[in-house]
């Protein structure tokens, strides 16, 4: 007899798969909110077998409900074979739905009496379960993140002539437009550095943020098949979208390094701040992506709204202009944008080789941490509804 798991977090039940021989008892999968799970195959002669599923370390039981499933103590016959079903769930309540799990608190803890001759017990499988699903270690989750990231990168650049070159073409094209409009026509100076270098230094982190949020917003909907059929930390999906954009960021940064060499920009001690600023950028990007992807599951209007907001966000971020050129009455609002401190800090540390604006950077760091933590908490609260709504 083979057990398969159905359901998701907080709800699941054992269901018989295709009938097998009476001497077979294979544990395929259970996903219960419990501690230790095991399946025992109790074999009896005369082509009669019975299977008992045992879940959990403590007292307190749940009975397998109806809806096509046998109740506790029921017998089911097929071709002369008889199976007796019982599930002891010794964990906290799994599901309030009596059709899935009844409220019976006292499924007998003793072994079922054998019918006929003596009963032989064989433990078919035993495994520790986590609070929400099978115990899958961090290495397995990491491998899942790597696989989703690799799949996203391959899918994006498959059958593409430029391939990864698009990661460079986007900021270069925008740099040319900004140079023409803001530098040549708008007479906006870049405080002593070449304007193309100034603009490109802001466009590289901006495109990383924009592309990550755009693709991450629809990620849970695009992966609805695995979201509804199995449990894993769903935040891995939008995070994989952010990780996939790291390759684009690396390609665009290589061109940025060539521009630094071309314009003969010296490396200073403040350049060492760049990795810290990059961490802030990734943290804020991840937080926004988690937030938009979770809300988009419930309201599909989020995706087009995000695209409009990002178009406006570009011009309230000091990318095409230095924040010092902003009038004083508007500067505080620009400073409230977490990307302002990050982009200005990257420019100061790498392009200008000077100390960044610490108050502005502190505001960006505080807002980035707040957005990341708040988005993660909201994502985990909405996680349990994804499979039903998506």
ABEGO torsion letter per residue (X at the ends): XBBBBBEBBGBBBBBBBBBBBAABBBBABBBBBBABBBBBBBBBBGGBBBBBBBBEABBEBBBBBBGGBBBBGBBBBBGGBBBBBBBBBBBBBABABAAABBABABBBABBBBBBEBBBBBBBABBBBBBAABBBBBAAAAAAAAAAAAAAAAAAAABGBAAEAAAAAAAAAAAAAAAAAAAAAAAGBBAGGBBAAAAAAAAAAAAAAAAAAAAAAAAAAAAAAAAAAABBBBAAAAAAAAAAAAAAAAAAAAAAAAAAAAAAGBBBBAAAAAAAAAAAAAAAAAAAAAAAAAAAAAABAAAAAAAAAAAAAAAAABBAABBAAABBAAAAAAAAABAAAAAAAAAAAAAAAGBBBBAAAAAAAAAAAAAAAAAAAAAAAAAAAAAAAAX
